[in-house]
Amino acid sequence: MCNTILGRKLGMTQVWSDDDRLIPVTVIQAGPCTVVQIKTADKEGYEAIQIGFDTIKNEKKINKPTKGHFENSGVKPTKVLREVHVTCGTNYELGQEITVDVLADVKKVDVTGISKGKGFAGVMKRHNYGGGPGGHGSHFHREPGSIGMCATPSRVHKGMGLPGHMGDERVTVKNLEVVKIDSEQNLLLVKGAVPGGKGALVSVRTA
């Protein structure tokens, strides 16, 4: 059984639990995804399927190699293609639809996405440094301070937290609780926050 599905983050809201607790949840439009390609151990050396998500309405926007790839599978072109490892690829068929129901019996999931880009950020925002004194006499407020050594080893160690580009990177949040699944609308509600802004592409897999 495929344990991964693609979706888009719709936003956050809150729902009441059975014991009258208010739970913050992220709403994800999970699928439907279509099987575009099947890879087997006999041919490719490993078992996997390629799934597509978010159908392209205007097929003029795709190039000829991509269009031919979808035509060979008999599937409508999609905006997103991802390869998912499975135990046995022969259990799937080209054009088969994978819906949010694959997570029906799952209690916790891992969600992967691209975090929000924050641009260039200093060390206090990027690495949670404490900074210097806030008084008027201090000329050292939001700087990193001393980062090297005067003697041995007389250099800055690798991995030192410095100012730079923050966010816009692949992030995985693990063990998020599945609160609710709406099969009719392909919606998945998970407890807590997931990477990315509204409309961001996410990958949901069994924890």
PAGU-213961 format. One line per field, with one value per residue (C-alpha): residue number from 1; residue in three letters; x, z, y. Coordinates in steps of 0.001 Angstrom, whole numbers, plus 500000, padded with zeros to 6 digits. Each point is the difference from the previous one (the first is absolute). Layout:
N
nr NUM,...
rest Ala,...
x X,...
z Z,...
y Y,...
//
This chain:
207
nr 1,2,3,4,5,6,7,8,9,10,11,12,13,14,15,16,17,18,19,20,21,22,23,24,25,26,27,28,29,30,31,32,33,34,35,36,37,38,39,40,41,42,43,44,45,46,47,48,49,50,51,52,53,54,55,56,57,58,59,60,61,62,63,64,65,66,67,68,69,70,71,72,73,74,75,76,77,78,79,80,81,82,83,84,85,86,87,88,89,90,91,92,93,94,95,96,97,98,99,100,101,102,103,104,105,106,107,108,109,110,111,112,113,114,115,116,117,118,119,120,121,122,123,124,125,126,127,128,129,130,131,132,133,134,135,136,137,138,139,140,141,142,143,144,145,146,147,148,149,150,151,152,153,154,155,156,157,158,159,160,161,162,163,164,165,166,167,168,169,170,171,172,173,174,175,176,177,178,179,180,181,182,183,184,185,186,187,188,189,190,191,192,193,194,195,196,197,198,199,200,201,202,203,204,205,206,207
rest Met,Cys,Asn,Thr,Ile,Leu,Gly,Arg,Lys,Leu,Gly,Met,Thr,Gln,Val,Trp,Ser,Asp,Asp,Asp,Arg,Leu,Ile,Pro,Val,Thr,Val,Ile,Gln,Ala,Gly,Pro,Cys,Thr,Val,Val,Gln,Ile,Lys,Thr,Ala,Asp,Lys,Glu,Gly,Tyr,Glu,Ala,Ile,Gln,Ile,Gly,Phe,Asp,Thr,Ile,Lys,Asn,Glu,Lys,Lys,Ile,Asn,Lys,Pro,Thr,Lys,Gly,His,Phe,Glu,Asn,Ser,Gly,Val,Lys,Pro,Thr,Lys,Val,Leu,Arg,Glu,Val,His,Val,Thr,Cys,Gly,Thr,Asn,Tyr,Glu,Leu,Gly,Gln,Glu,Ile,Thr,Val,Asp,Val,Leu,Ala,Asp,Val,Lys,Lys,Val,Asp,Val,Thr,Gly,Ile,Ser,Lys,Gly,Lys,Gly,Phe,Ala,Gly,Val,Met,Lys,Arg,His,Asn,Tyr,Gly,Gly,Gly,Pro,Gly,Gly,His,Gly,Ser,His,Phe,His,Arg,Glu,Pro,Gly,Ser,Ile,Gly,Met,Cys,Ala,Thr,Pro,Ser,Arg,Val,His,Lys,Gly,Met,Gly,Leu,Pro,Gly,His,Met,Gly,Asp,Glu,Arg,Val,Thr,Val,Lys,Asn,Leu,Glu,Val,Val,Lys,Ile,Asp,Ser,Glu,Gln,Asn,Leu,Leu,Leu,Val,Lys,Gly,Ala,Val,Pro,Gly,Gly,Lys,Gly,Ala,Leu,Val,Ser,Val,Arg,Thr,Ala
x 500000,501254,500760,500612,497678,500530,497866,499783,499834,496698,500585,499425,496883,498836,497586,498444,501079,497702,501106,499248,503546,500753,502600,501984,500085,501428,497651,501674,498383,501515,499677,498568,503271,500333,502480,502029,502820,500743,503584,500798,503078,500259,500245,501276,501593,497630,496289,498340,497131,499890,496947,498641,498029,498044,498854,501136,497001,501931,502141,501717,502167,501898,502892,500003,502065,497726,496899,501263,500700,496370,498646,501898,498247,496609,499765,499166,503069,500519,501957,501855,501751,501533,501481,498856,501663,497589,500427,498536,499440,497949,497148,499309,498634,500677,497328,499046,498771,501472,497762,500208,498409,503489,500488,496656,501513,503081,500292,503167,501661,503184,499459,502738,499929,501970,500082,499098,502873,501055,502729,503290,499858,502379,501205,497331,497138,501740,501762,498268,503117,499533,501663,501683,498707,497061,501194,500966,503631,500424,501061,499389,496317,499229,503442,501440,503009,503334,499858,503695,503010,503179,502215,499413,498363,499973,496980,496218,498545,497797,496291,500268,496643,500330,497660,498657,497036,497261,497196,499019,501403,498668,498581,498366,497744,499658,497326,497098,496724,497256,496910,497480,499708,497299,499899,497339,502079,503456,500860,502456,500095,503215,500760,502475,501796,501678,502692,499097,497337,496472,499940,503448,500656,500488,500713,498215,501238,499308,502185
z 500000,499119,503224,498397,498448,498617,500932,500582,503267,500122,503339,503723,502140,503211,500844,503172,501220,501551,503483,499332,499283,497275,497619,497520,496647,496517,497116,497088,496665,499685,496460,497959,498454,496816,499309,496981,499935,501607,500707,500842,501268,496774,497762,502097,502867,502698,500765,499694,498440,498582,501043,498562,501787,498869,496394,497433,498293,497120,498423,497708,502951,500162,497750,497598,502115,503007,497830,498505,503467,501005,496667,500441,503337,498703,502809,499855,500615,503561,501486,502533,499603,502888,500342,502950,501092,500456,500977,496747,496904,498241,502448,498191,496578,497774,500519,503428,502347,503481,502398,503628,500966,499979,503340,501431,502666,500660,503327,499376,496855,498913,497893,497713,498297,499177,502886,499586,498730,502432,497871,501515,503791,502857,502654,502577,497659,498104,502862,503108,501357,503147,498708,502083,502659,499036,501798,498280,501000,498256,496365,499769,499638,497335,498881,500322,502091,499928,497719,499697,502220,500490,500353,499328,497613,498824,497758,499931,500451,497289,500669,501889,499960,497908,498194,496701,498015,502252,499093,496528,500717,500166,503451,501396,503059,501485,501992,499414,501289,497426,501416,497182,496416,497590,497123,498038,499731,500236,503125,502707,503385,502001,503431,499994,497252,496822,497866,497364,499417,498687,496754,500572,498709,502744,500106,502644,500950,502752,503047
y 500000,503499,501872,503424,502557,503491,502989,503724,501891,501896,501733,499587,499881,498341,497183,498629,496578,497387,501063,503700,501136,502551,498553,502158,498195,500485,499210,498195,499193,496515,498656,498569,498815,497938,497191,501185,497448,496633,498883,496389,498186,497968,503072,502929,498068,501297,500259,503416,501882,503511,501974,503235,502697,503089,499527,502577,501594,501622,497258,502542,501020,496670,498986,497048,497530,500527,499748,496727,498604,500530,498731,496713,499566,501092,502558,503702,502225,501209,502891,497832,496642,498064,496525,497906,496754,497087,496365,498624,502146,497315,500663,503283,500914,502994,502633,498608,502714,500325,501907,501117,496680,498404,501778,498860,497730,502143,501815,502045,501385,501779,503131,501368,503391,503141,502461,503676,502126,502743,501607,501151,499811,500746,497579,500887,499150,497198,498175,501391,501757,502078,503163,502677,502411,502204,503152,503251,499736,496665,500014,496262,499106,497388,498833,496457,501052,498191,496944,499017,499352,501997,496925,496303,499209,503675,499615,499954,496526,498497,500302,503289,501775,503163,502404,498705,498754,498641,497618,498725,496543,496463,499274,496851,500116,496522,498177,502384,498603,499373,501716,499444,498747,501219,497502,501894,503190,498329,501969,498997,501764,499599,501428,502879,501914,498775,501720,502583,502628,499631,498068,498471,496498,497395,496295,497922,496537,497510,500699
//
